[in-house]
Amino acid sequence: MTNSLVPPAGPQRVLALAQLSNSVGDGAFYVTSALYFTYVVGLDPARVGLGLTVAWAVGSLAGVPLGRLADRRGARGTAVLLALATGLSVASFLVVRGFWPFVAAAVVYATAQSGLAAARQALLAGLVSAEERTGLLAHLQSTLNAGLAVGAGLGGLALHVGSRGAYLGVFALDAVSFLLCAGVLSRLPSVAPVAVNRSAGASVTVLRDRPYVVVAALNAVLLLRMPLLSLGLPLWVAERTAAPEWVVSVLFVLNTVAVMLFQVRMARGVTGILSAVGVLRRSGWVMGAACGVFAVSGPAGSAWVAVGVLVVGAVLLVVGEMGQSAGAWQLSFDLAPGDRVGEYQGFFGTGVTVARTAGPLVLTLLLVEWGPWGGAVGGGDLGGSYAMGPAARWASARREAVLVPAA
């Protein structure tokens, strides 16, 4: 695998271009959506939160059948249709004026997004060799961060202008970005539908594959750290440290740039189940250290000492995140049967939804109710990382038993 920020020419580069095209719109959406739904649509913030929670809950459930659809009907066509559906759902936000139309549009948006993620993974599996998948996913993660950064900048301009037209322009940009994504995906070679292997119990659904379910659940536990940078640390910095609040933006930029520059290199040594388990264990220790460093930034003396401690913690955090991402990517593909990649990836991707839903609640409860949150978060992450080893071996043994049934 190359250390270049640009993936090799061919399907890998086209997949990266598709990622870039819609991530710019997503970055603008993430920055402005809360104010758009309250300022332009006119919804109460609590109802916005409720509607989005319902939408992502439905979307996460839809990811599995839509992933199965990609396996059975062709990953490229399914991905293109779901990218178009996502773009149209974003465009519908431009005209909805009311809670229930907003919920309906949000459900379509979240469902299409979840299905698109699963279909893209199935498409990737059909076009890229097993040895290159984790490396390409590292490239795609770097591309995602670059696109989100550009989009966030455009969203920031809209926030600065503050007009209704500026918000509408951002949402129109996001809708167009998914239409562009669909066009780019249509340029990829077609991936033939996969015939189901019904021998030796291989036809069971992912929900009946208990070892894989355990691996996906442990990954969801590791992903609970996702809101740490966007929610946990801002609250911690503002309420428990002497550091100025602007340091939160510095930590966010540091994280984004580090992933852009080093995610590919971090994934270089992850080539199989054993190396994935190893990097997850090491990353668990790094994440634990990061949480510990963040926790001691509270009692730090001056503001600048607190800033220095927070920066050290942020560096450890992003190193741990990149290692955990690489290990999880490898396991998610290696432990899935070849004829059900989309379905299995759709289920594995629900961990992100769980983290987005439960992570804020967990972090805020720990911050409010229990000051030394670093030990709890870091300990949970380390425990989840070590539990991945036996869970992955269990899942691997089950897969081998299905592939080579006993006489």
N, C-alpha and C positions, 0 to 999 in steps of 0.2 A: 504493500500500500504506500502510495506517495504521501509526502507531507504537504503537497500543494493544496492551497485553499480551493482550487478548481478541480472537480473530479475529471476522470478521463473522458475523452470524446466518445460519443455514442449514447446509448440509453441512459447511462449514469448522468451525463451532463444535461440531458433533456429533463430527467427527473429533478435535478437541482434547479433548472430554470423554472419548472412548474412550481416548485417549492417557493422560489423567490417571488414569482409573480403574485401569488396570493398572500404571502406573508407580509408584503408591504401594506396591502389593504387591511390585513388583520391587525398590524401594529397601530394603524390609525384608528381602527375600530375599538381596540382595547383602551386606548387613551381617552376617547371621546364618548363611548357608548352610554356610560352612566348619566352624563350630563345631557346627552341627546334625548334619552328616554324621559328624563324629567323636564328638561327645558323646552324641547320641541314637541314631543308626544304629549307631555303634560301629565305623566304618571307620578304617583307618590313613590318615593324611593323604596319603601318597604314592599310595595307591590312589584316594583321592578325586580327586586331581589327574589321574591316569591316566584315570579314568572320565569326567571332564568333558572332557578333551582329545579322547577318542574320540567322545564325544557331539557336541561342536561340530564336529568334522571331518565326521561323518555329516550333521549338520544343515546345514552349509554346502553340501554336495553336493546335498541335497534341496531347497534353496531355488529352484533353477532349474526343475525339473519342477513344483514346487508353484506357482511363479509362472506357468508356462505353463498350469497347470490353472485358475488364476484368470482368465487371458485367455480361455480356451476355454469355461469353464463358468459364468462370472459371478463378478466380484470380490467382491461383497457376500456371497453365500452361502459362498464359499470362505473369506473372512476370518472369518465367524461360526463356521464349523465348526472352523477352526484355533485360534481363541480358546478355544472349548470344549475342544478337545484339549489346549491348553496348560494350562488350568485343571485338567483331569482328571489330567494328568501330574504337576502340582505336588501335587495331592491324593494321588496314589499314593506320593509321598515320605513321607507320614504313616504308611504301613504297611510300607514295604520295610525288611527287616532282613537285609542281606547284600550282598555285592559285586555279583553278577550281576543280581539284581533292581534294585539301584541303577543299574547301567549301562543296563539296559533302560529304566527310567523316565527316565534322563537323556537317552538317545537320542531318546525320544519328545518330551521337553520341548524339546530343542534343535532337532529337526526341525520341530515345530509353531511354535516361535518364529521360525525362519528363514522358513518358509512364510508365516506371518502378516505378517511385515515386507514380503515381496514382494506379497502380496495387498492389503495396505493401500495400497501405492504404486500398484498398478493401480486400486484403488478411487478414490484421490485423483485420478489422471489422468483417470478417467471422469467425475468430478463437478466438477472445478475446471478453469478455463481455463488454458492454457499460461502466460499472463502472470501468473497468481496463484499458481502452484505453489510457486516458491521462497519467496515471502512466507509462504504457509501452512506450509511445512516449517520456516521460522524460528519461527513461532508454536508448532508442535508440539514443536520442540526446547526452547523456553522452558517449555512445559507439562511436558515430560518431566523437565526439571531440577527444576521445582517439586514434581512428584510424587515423584521420587526423594529429594528433601530431606525431605519429610514422612515417607516410608516409612523412610528411614534413621533418623529420630528415633524412630519406633516400634520399629524393630529395636534401637536403642540401649537402649530401655527393657527389651526382652526380654533383652539381654545383661546389663543391670544386675541384673535379677531372677535370671537364670542357671538357672532351673528347666527341667525337661523340658517342663512345661506351657506355659511362656512360648515356648519354641522351636516347639512344636506350634501354638500360637496364631498365630505369625508365618506359618508355612507355610499354615495354613488361610486366613489373610487374603490371601495371595498367590493361592491357588486361587480364592477368591471374587472377587478383583479381576478375574481373567480372565473369569469368568462374567458379571460386570457389563459388562466390555468387549464381550463377545459381544452382550449385550442392547442396548447403546448402538449398536453397529454395525448391528444389525438394523433400527434406526430410519431408517437412511439410505435414500435412493432406490436402486432397483435399477439396476445397470449391466449393460447387455446384453452378452453374450459377443461378442467381436470376431471377425469372419470373417477368415481368413488370406488375405492377398494373395500369391498364388503366382507372380505375374508377375515377370520380370526378376530372378530369384534372391532374391526377398524372403522365400522360405520357409526359408532357411538358419537353423540354430540360432544362438544367441548365441556358442557356442564357435567357430563358423566365421567370425564377424564379427571379423576380426583387429584392425581399428582400435579397435573398442569394447573388445576384450579388453585392448589396450595401455592405453587410458584407465583401465579398471578396475584394472589392475595398478599403474599410477602412483598411483591413488588409495589403493591398499593401502600403497604406500610412504609416502605422506603420513600415513596413519593409524597408522603405527608409533609416532607420538608419543603415542598414546592412553594407554599405561601410564606415561608420563612423570610424571604427577601422582600416580598411585596407587602406583607402585613405584620409578621412577628417582629422583625427588626425595626420598622418605623415606630411601632408602639413602644418597643423597648428603649430605643434611642430617645424618644420624646419624654417618656415617663420615668426612666430609671437610670439614665446616664447624664453626664455633664456635657456630652458632645452636642454640637450644633445640629439642628434638624436637617440642614442641607447635606450632611454627610450621607444620608440615605440615598440620594441621587448618585453620589460618587460610588457607593457600593454597588448600585444597580449597573452603572456603566462599566465598572470593573468586571462584574460578572459577565455581562454581555460580550465585552471585547475579548475576555479570556476564552470563552466558549468559541467565538469566531476563530481565534488564532490557534488554539491548542486542542480542540476536541478531536480532530483527526489524529494528532500525535498520540493522544491518550488512548485511542482505540486500537492503535497499531498492534499491540501484543495480544489482543483478544481474538483468538482464532477458533475456539472450541469451548465445550462445556467446562473443562477443567480450568482453563485460563479465565473464563468468565466468572466462575466461583471464586477463584483467587483474587481477581481484581475487586469483586464485591466485598470480600472480607477486608482487604486493605483499605478500600474506600470507606467501609464502616468505621474503622479506627480514625480515619481522617475526619469524617463527619462528626464523630464523637468529640474529637479535639476541637473542631470548629465551634461546636455548641458550648464547650467548656470555656473557650476563649471569649465568646460573646457574653457569657454569663458573668465573667469577671470584669467586663468593661463597665458594669454598673458601679462597683466600688472604686474604680480607677480615680486617681486624684483630679488633675486638671482636665479641661476640655480636650486639649491636644493629646494628652496621654490616652484618653478614652478613644479619640479618633484613631490613634495608632493601633490600639488593641482591636478596634472594630475592623480596620483594614486587614490585619493579620487573620482575624477570624474569617473575613470575606474571601481571602485567598485560599484558606483551607477549605471553606465551603465549596468553592467552585471546583477545586481539585477533586473533592469527594463526589460532587455531582457528576462530573465528567466520567469518572470511573464507574459510578453506579449506572449511568446511562449506557455505557459501552457493554458492561456485563449483562444488563437486562435485555438489551437488543439481541445479543448473541443467544441467550437462553430462550427468548421468545420464539426465535426461528428454529433453533436446533431441536427443541423439544416438541415442536408441532409436526404432525404428519404432513407429508408433502401434498396430499390431496385436499387439505383443509387449512391452508395457510391463511386465507382471508377470514374464515370463521374464527380461527384461533387468535389471530391478531386483533379481530374485533373485540374478543373477550379480554385479551391482555390489555387493550387500550382503555378498558373501563377503569383501570387503576388511576388514570389521570382524572377522570370524573370524580371518583371517590376522594382523591386528594383535594380537588378543588372544593368539594362539598364539606368534607369532614375536617380538612386541614385547618381552615380558619377557626372553626369551633375549638379544636384541640389546642391550638396555639394560644388563642385568647383566654381560654380557661386556665391554662398553665401560667400565663403571664399575670392574670388577675388574681387567681387563687393561690398560686404557688410561685414565689419569687425565683427560687433556684431552678428555672425551667430547663437550663442547659443539660443537667444530668438526666432528666426524664426524656427529652428529645434525643439527645445523643445516645443514651442507653437503649432506647427503643430502636433507633437506627442500627446500632451495632448488633443488637440481638437479631433483628430481621436479616442483616447481612450474613450472619453466621448460620442462621436457619436455612438460607438458600442452598447451602451445600447438600445436606441430606435430602431436601425437597427435590433438587435437581437430579440427584442420583436416583431417587425413586421414580421420577418422571422418565429419565433416560432408560431405566430398566424396563419400565412398562412399554415404552415405545419399541425397544428391541424385542420384547416378547411378542408384540403385535406383528412386527416385521418378519420375525423368524418364529412362528408358532411351534409349540412343542409337538412332537410326533404323537 
